[in-house]
Amino acid sequence: MKGRIYSEQKCPICGGKLNHNERRGGLFCEKHPEQAATKKFIVRFGRDITKRFQSYREAERCLIGLRFKTDEGTFDSRDYKKDNPLGFETLATKWLSFKEAVTKKKSYANLNRYMTYAIEVWGQSNIKTIGYAEIEDFLFQRKDISDKTRSNMRSCLHDFWVWLRKRKIINLQQFPEFPEISFELGFRNLVDKETQEKIIDEIHRRTFHINPKIWLGIKWLATYISIRPGELLNLKEGEIDTKLGYFIIPHPKEKKPKLVPILPEDLKLIEEMPRGLPHLDFFRHVEGISGVKAGQKFGEKYLYKKWKEACAALGVHGVDLYGGTRHSTTTALRSELSPEEIKAGTLHTTNKAFERYMQGTAADALTVYQKANSLTRRGKVDGTIIRLESKGG
């Protein structure tokens, strides 16, 4: 049978080796069979496994277990290696290194946080011993997180196990089931178009003389509903093509480059502004503003801060930048355009072959932006109405 038990002890009489005798249950000298090993037992099983024990019984149980796993087809030499290649922390760290190279910084930060929680719980547990029960316990043991965060943690772990399967670290039979986690999105406060226009006008009054791009950025978020705040702030000078009349978004959330047509009046505004080199951020600070460096890109919360300041001045509370611009505009457009027309304005269907379909898609989007712009300019809805809209999307 595969595998044997050895000892570093020698026969005290002749100095010969003590050989494994399974029938007698120990290691004995062939010339002096009364001499038996009493310590330092070594189990060798194939070329990959060598384990040490202080007693023969411990070594024997290990050898029997290895033979049993071999017979049932579940033996895996990696389970017994000193460097623990199947340890959760070992594999999670390797996966995070991979994700850091292919994931956006903010998304990676969340993945790193979730996996750090998991490492604290599972440590170097063998990945094959973590199943449905362990994953469910991990996801629901924390009471200080929302169901949305819990769902994100589940997605992170599922992505990790898919990676393990694709790298053939585990097989399909070893892929665990995952608990279902349901959640409802929170709600985002909206404003009607007249109130939105008042807020944007207040931003113009407060900031245009300092840096017109503050007002322009918020105005664009309320008009071009296909552009998210992060995408807007990441625009480079060279990605605003005034000759063709497009914003070029190379790395949107949809992971497919998209072209966003620019309204004629915005093209005129852009052309009247001093332009920088193509690699420079379009939304950057100018000289004369305390606390910032000229040429530095707007911070992630900069437009949000200016939006909130204007809202406070007008007595509008509980409306964030995303809800007050993109979501409020989309809601207002429902009374003017069909869902299909509004969807065209989001450009969600744009793909890498957009050159072939650009004319039709861009024309539909431009119609939506013109309608959004006209709603703002004529203040269609009377009164200040704060409504609720899902935060998703």
C-alpha positions as CSV (number, residue, x, y, z in Angstrom):
1,M,0.0,0.0,0.0
2,K,1.1,3.6,-0.7
3,G,2.9,5.4,2.1
4,R,5.1,4.3,5.0
5,I,6.2,5.4,8.5
6,Y,9.9,5.9,9.2
7,S,11.9,6.9,12.3
8,E,15.2,8.6,12.9
9,Q,15.9,6.2,15.8
10,K,18.3,3.3,15.2
11,C,18.6,-0.1,16.8
12,P,20.5,0.4,20.1
13,I,22.2,-3.0,19.6
14,C,23.3,-3.0,16.0
15,G,22.7,0.5,14.9
16,G,20.4,-0.7,12.1
17,K,17.2,0.9,10.7
18,L,13.9,0.3,12.4
19,N,11.5,-0.8,9.7
20,H,7.7,-0.3,9.6
21,N,5.8,-3.4,10.4
22,E,2.1,-2.7,10.0
23,R,1.0,-6.2,11.3
24,R,2.8,-5.6,14.6
25,G,1.9,-1.9,14.7
26,G,5.3,-0.3,15.0
27,L,8.9,0.1,13.7
28,F,11.3,-2.8,14.6
29,C,14.8,-3.9,13.9
30,E,15.0,-7.0,11.6
31,K,17.9,-8.5,13.5
32,H,16.6,-7.6,16.9
33,P,12.8,-7.7,16.7
34,E,12.4,-6.8,20.3
35,Q,13.9,-3.3,19.6
36,A,11.2,-0.8,18.6
37,A,11.1,2.9,17.8
38,T,9.6,5.1,20.6
39,K,9.7,8.6,19.1
40,K,10.4,10.9,16.1
41,F,8.1,9.2,13.6
42,I,7.9,10.4,10.0
43,V,5.1,9.7,7.5
44,R,6.0,9.8,3.9
45,F,3.3,9.6,1.3
46,G,4.5,9.9,-2.2
47,R,7.0,12.6,-3.1
48,D,5.0,15.6,-1.8
49,I,4.0,14.7,1.7
50,T,6.3,14.3,4.7
51,K,4.9,14.8,8.2
52,R,6.4,14.3,11.6
53,F,4.8,12.9,14.8
54,Q,5.9,12.2,18.4
55,S,4.0,8.9,18.6
56,Y,3.4,5.9,16.4
57,R,-0.3,6.1,16.9
58,E,-0.5,9.7,15.6
59,A,1.6,8.7,12.6
60,E,-0.5,5.7,11.9
61,R,-3.8,7.7,12.0
62,C,-2.3,10.2,9.5
63,L,-1.3,7.4,7.1
64,I,-4.6,5.7,7.4
65,G,-6.4,9.0,6.6
66,L,-4.2,9.6,3.6
67,R,-4.9,6.2,2.2
68,F,-8.6,6.6,2.8
69,K,-8.7,9.9,0.9
70,T,-6.8,8.3,-1.9
71,D,-9.3,5.4,-2.1
72,E,-12.3,7.8,-2.2
73,G,-10.7,10.1,-4.7
74,T,-10.5,13.2,-2.5
75,F,-6.7,13.2,-1.8
76,D,-5.1,16.6,-2.6
77,S,-1.4,16.9,-1.7
78,R,-1.9,20.7,-1.4
79,D,-3.8,20.2,1.8
80,Y,-0.6,19.0,3.5
81,K,2.0,21.4,2.2
82,K,3.7,23.7,4.8
83,D,3.2,26.9,2.7
84,N,-0.6,26.2,2.9
85,P,-1.4,27.0,-0.8
86,L,-5.1,26.4,-0.2
87,G,-5.2,28.8,2.8
88,F,-7.9,31.4,2.5
89,E,-5.6,34.3,3.4
90,T,-3.0,33.1,1.0
91,L,-5.5,33.0,-1.9
92,A,-7.4,36.1,-0.9
93,T,-4.2,38.1,-0.9
94,K,-3.3,36.8,-4.3
95,W,-6.8,37.6,-5.7
96,L,-6.6,41.1,-4.3
97,S,-3.3,41.7,-6.0
98,F,-4.9,40.7,-9.3
99,K,-8.0,42.9,-8.7
100,E,-5.9,45.9,-7.8
101,A,-4.4,45.8,-11.3
102,V,-7.8,45.6,-13.2
103,T,-10.2,47.4,-10.9
104,K,-10.9,51.1,-10.4
105,K,-9.4,52.5,-7.2
106,K,-12.7,53.1,-5.4
107,S,-14.0,49.7,-6.3
108,Y,-10.8,48.0,-5.2
109,A,-11.0,49.8,-1.8
110,N,-14.4,48.1,-1.2
111,L,-13.1,44.7,-2.3
112,N,-10.1,45.0,0.0
113,R,-12.3,46.0,2.9
114,Y,-14.6,43.0,2.4
115,M,-11.8,40.5,2.1
116,T,-10.0,41.9,5.1
117,Y,-13.2,41.2,7.1
118,A,-13.2,37.6,5.7
119,I,-9.5,37.1,6.5
120,E,-10.2,38.1,10.1
121,V,-12.8,35.4,10.4
122,W,-11.4,32.5,8.3
123,G,-7.6,33.2,8.4
124,Q,-5.7,30.4,6.8
125,S,-8.6,27.9,6.8
126,N,-8.4,25.5,3.9
127,I,-10.5,27.0,1.1
128,K,-12.3,23.7,0.5
129,T,-13.6,23.6,4.1
130,I,-15.5,26.9,3.6
131,G,-19.0,26.1,2.5
132,Y,-22.5,27.5,2.5
133,A,-22.8,27.5,6.3
134,E,-19.5,29.3,6.9
135,I,-20.4,32.0,4.2
136,E,-23.8,32.5,5.6
137,D,-22.5,32.9,9.1
138,F,-19.9,35.4,7.9
139,L,-22.4,37.5,6.0
140,F,-25.0,37.7,8.7
141,Q,-22.8,37.9,11.9
142,R,-22.3,41.6,11.4
143,K,-25.3,43.7,12.5
144,D,-23.6,47.1,11.8
145,I,-23.9,46.9,8.0
146,S,-26.8,47.5,5.6
147,D,-28.4,44.8,3.4
148,K,-26.9,46.5,0.4
149,T,-23.4,46.2,1.8
150,R,-24.1,42.6,2.8
151,S,-25.1,41.9,-0.8
152,N,-21.9,43.6,-2.1
153,M,-19.9,41.4,0.3
154,R,-21.6,38.4,-1.1
155,S,-20.9,39.4,-4.7
156,C,-17.2,40.0,-3.7
157,L,-16.9,36.5,-2.3
158,H,-18.7,34.9,-5.2
159,D,-16.3,36.7,-7.6
160,F,-13.4,35.3,-5.6
161,W,-14.7,31.8,-5.7
162,V,-15.3,32.0,-9.5
163,W,-11.7,33.1,-9.8
164,L,-10.6,30.0,-7.8
165,R,-12.6,27.8,-10.2
166,K,-11.3,29.4,-13.3
167,R,-7.7,29.0,-12.1
168,K,-8.5,25.3,-11.3
169,I,-7.6,25.8,-7.7
170,I,-11.0,24.2,-7.0
171,N,-13.3,22.2,-9.2
172,L,-17.0,22.7,-9.9
173,Q,-18.0,20.2,-7.2
174,Q,-16.0,22.2,-4.6
175,F,-17.7,25.5,-5.5
176,P,-19.9,26.4,-2.5
177,E,-23.5,27.6,-2.7
178,F,-24.1,31.2,-1.7
179,P,-27.0,32.5,0.4
180,E,-29.5,34.8,-1.3
181,I,-29.6,38.4,0.1
182,S,-32.4,40.7,-0.8
183,F,-32.4,44.4,-0.2
184,E,-34.3,47.5,-1.2
185,L,-32.5,50.5,-2.5
186,G,-32.7,53.7,-0.5
187,F,-34.3,56.8,-1.8
188,R,-32.9,60.0,-3.2
189,N,-34.6,63.3,-2.9
190,L,-35.4,65.1,-6.1
191,V,-36.5,68.6,-7.1
192,D,-38.7,69.9,-9.9
193,K,-37.1,71.6,-12.8
194,E,-37.9,75.1,-11.7
195,T,-36.2,74.6,-8.3
196,Q,-33.3,72.9,-10.1
197,E,-33.0,76.0,-12.3
198,K,-33.0,78.3,-9.2
199,I,-30.2,76.3,-7.6
200,I,-28.1,76.3,-10.7
201,D,-28.7,80.1,-11.1
202,E,-27.6,80.5,-7.5
203,I,-24.4,78.5,-8.2
204,H,-23.8,80.8,-11.2
205,R,-24.2,83.9,-9.0
206,R,-21.9,82.6,-6.3
207,T,-19.1,81.0,-8.4
208,F,-19.1,82.2,-12.0
209,H,-16.8,85.1,-11.3
210,I,-14.4,82.7,-9.4
211,N,-14.4,79.8,-11.9
212,P,-17.1,79.4,-14.5
213,K,-16.4,75.7,-14.7
214,I,-18.1,75.1,-11.3
215,W,-21.4,76.3,-12.6
216,L,-20.8,74.7,-16.0
217,G,-20.1,71.3,-14.5
218,I,-23.3,71.3,-12.5
219,K,-25.3,72.6,-15.4
220,W,-24.0,69.8,-17.6
221,L,-24.9,67.1,-15.0
222,A,-28.5,68.4,-15.2
223,T,-28.5,68.3,-19.0
224,Y,-26.4,65.4,-20.1
225,I,-28.0,62.5,-18.3
226,S,-25.7,60.0,-19.7
227,I,-22.7,61.5,-17.9
228,R,-22.1,60.6,-14.2
229,P,-20.4,63.0,-11.8
230,G,-17.2,60.9,-11.7
231,E,-17.0,60.7,-15.5
232,L,-17.6,64.4,-15.8
233,L,-14.8,65.3,-13.4
234,N,-12.4,62.9,-15.2
235,L,-12.8,64.7,-18.5
236,K,-9.5,65.8,-20.1
237,E,-9.2,68.8,-22.4
238,G,-8.6,66.4,-25.3
239,E,-11.8,64.5,-24.6
240,I,-14.0,67.5,-25.3
241,D,-14.0,67.6,-29.1
242,T,-15.5,70.9,-30.2
243,K,-14.9,70.2,-33.9
244,L,-17.0,67.0,-33.9
245,G,-19.1,68.3,-31.1
246,Y,-18.7,65.4,-28.6
247,F,-17.7,64.6,-25.1
248,I,-15.5,61.4,-25.3
249,I,-15.9,59.2,-22.2
250,P,-13.3,56.5,-22.7
251,H,-13.8,54.5,-19.5
252,P,-17.4,54.8,-18.3
253,K,-19.1,52.5,-15.7
254,E,-20.6,50.5,-18.6
255,K,-17.0,49.6,-19.6
256,K,-17.7,50.6,-23.2
257,P,-16.5,53.9,-24.6
258,K,-19.2,56.4,-25.4
259,L,-19.6,59.6,-27.3
260,V,-22.0,62.2,-25.8
261,P,-23.1,65.0,-28.3
262,I,-22.7,68.6,-27.1
263,L,-25.4,71.2,-27.4
264,P,-24.6,74.1,-29.7
265,E,-24.8,76.7,-26.9
266,D,-22.4,74.6,-24.8
267,L,-20.0,74.3,-27.7
268,K,-20.0,78.1,-27.9
269,L,-19.3,78.4,-24.1
270,I,-16.4,76.0,-24.4
271,E,-14.9,77.8,-27.4
272,E,-15.0,81.1,-25.5
273,M,-13.0,79.6,-22.6
274,P,-9.2,79.4,-22.5
275,R,-8.2,75.8,-23.4
276,G,-5.3,73.7,-22.1
277,L,-3.2,70.9,-23.4
278,P,-5.1,67.7,-24.3
279,H,-3.8,65.8,-21.2
280,L,-4.9,68.4,-18.7
281,D,-8.1,68.0,-16.6
282,F,-10.9,70.2,-18.0
283,F,-12.3,70.8,-14.5
284,R,-9.4,72.3,-12.7
285,H,-8.8,75.2,-10.3
286,V,-7.7,78.6,-11.3
287,E,-5.4,81.1,-9.6
288,G,-6.6,83.2,-6.7
289,I,-8.7,80.6,-4.8
290,S,-7.6,80.0,-1.2
291,G,-6.7,76.5,-0.2
292,V,-6.3,75.0,-3.7
293,K,-3.5,74.9,-6.3
294,A,-4.0,76.4,-9.7
295,G,-4.3,73.7,-12.3
296,Q,-5.3,71.0,-9.7
297,K,-8.2,68.8,-10.6
298,F,-11.5,69.4,-8.9
299,G,-11.9,67.1,-5.9
300,E,-14.5,64.3,-5.9
301,K,-16.8,66.3,-3.5
302,Y,-16.0,69.8,-4.9
303,L,-19.1,70.2,-7.1
304,Y,-21.2,68.5,-4.4
305,K,-20.1,71.0,-1.8
306,K,-21.0,74.0,-4.1
307,W,-24.4,72.4,-4.8
308,K,-25.1,72.1,-1.1
309,E,-24.0,75.6,-0.4
310,A,-26.4,77.0,-3.0
311,C,-29.2,74.7,-1.7
312,A,-28.7,76.0,1.8
313,A,-28.9,79.6,0.6
314,L,-32.2,78.9,-1.0
315,G,-33.6,76.9,1.9
316,V,-33.6,73.6,-0.1
317,H,-32.6,70.7,2.2
318,G,-32.0,67.0,1.7
319,V,-31.2,67.0,-2.0
320,D,-27.7,65.8,-3.1
321,L,-26.0,66.7,-6.3
322,Y,-26.8,63.4,-8.1
323,G,-30.4,63.4,-7.1
324,G,-30.8,67.2,-7.8
325,T,-29.3,67.0,-11.3
326,R,-29.3,63.7,-13.2
327,H,-32.2,62.0,-11.4
328,S,-34.4,65.1,-11.2
329,T,-33.9,65.8,-14.9
330,T,-34.7,62.2,-15.8
331,T,-37.9,62.3,-13.7
332,A,-39.0,65.6,-15.3
333,L,-38.4,64.2,-18.8
334,R,-41.0,61.5,-18.2
335,S,-43.7,64.0,-18.9
336,E,-42.1,65.0,-22.1
337,L,-40.5,61.9,-23.7
338,S,-41.2,58.2,-23.8
339,P,-39.0,55.8,-21.7
340,E,-37.4,54.6,-25.0
341,E,-36.4,58.2,-25.8
342,I,-35.1,58.9,-22.4
343,K,-33.1,55.6,-22.5
344,A,-31.5,56.8,-25.8
345,G,-30.3,59.9,-23.9
346,T,-28.4,57.7,-21.4
347,L,-26.4,56.1,-24.2
348,H,-26.4,52.8,-22.4
349,T,-26.4,50.9,-25.7
350,T,-23.2,52.5,-27.0
351,N,-20.4,50.0,-27.7
352,K,-16.9,49.9,-29.2
353,A,-18.3,50.0,-32.6
354,F,-20.0,53.3,-32.0
355,E,-18.4,54.8,-35.2
356,R,-20.9,52.8,-37.2
357,Y,-24.0,53.7,-35.2
358,M,-22.9,57.2,-34.0
359,Q,-25.2,59.2,-36.2
360,G,-28.5,57.7,-35.2
361,T,-27.7,57.2,-31.5
362,A,-26.2,60.7,-31.2
363,A,-29.3,62.3,-32.8
364,D,-31.6,60.6,-30.3
365,A,-29.4,61.6,-27.4
366,L,-29.1,65.2,-28.7
367,T,-32.9,65.5,-28.8
368,V,-33.1,64.4,-25.2
369,Y,-30.5,66.9,-24.1
370,Q,-32.3,69.7,-26.0
371,K,-35.5,68.8,-24.2
372,A,-33.7,68.7,-20.8
373,N,-32.2,72.1,-21.5
374,S,-35.5,73.6,-22.6
375,L,-37.2,72.3,-19.4
376,T,-34.7,74.1,-17.3
377,R,-34.9,77.3,-19.2
378,R,-38.7,77.6,-19.1
379,G,-39.3,76.2,-15.6
380,K,-42.2,74.0,-16.6
381,V,-43.2,72.8,-13.2
382,D,-44.6,75.3,-10.7
383,G,-43.7,75.3,-7.0
384,T,-40.9,73.6,-5.1
385,I,-41.7,69.9,-4.9
386,I,-39.2,67.5,-3.3
387,R,-39.9,64.0,-4.5
388,L,-38.4,60.6,-3.9
389,E,-36.5,58.4,-6.4
390,S,-34.5,55.2,-6.0
391,K,-30.8,55.7,-5.6
392,G,-30.0,52.9,-8.1
393,G,-28.7,53.7,-11.6
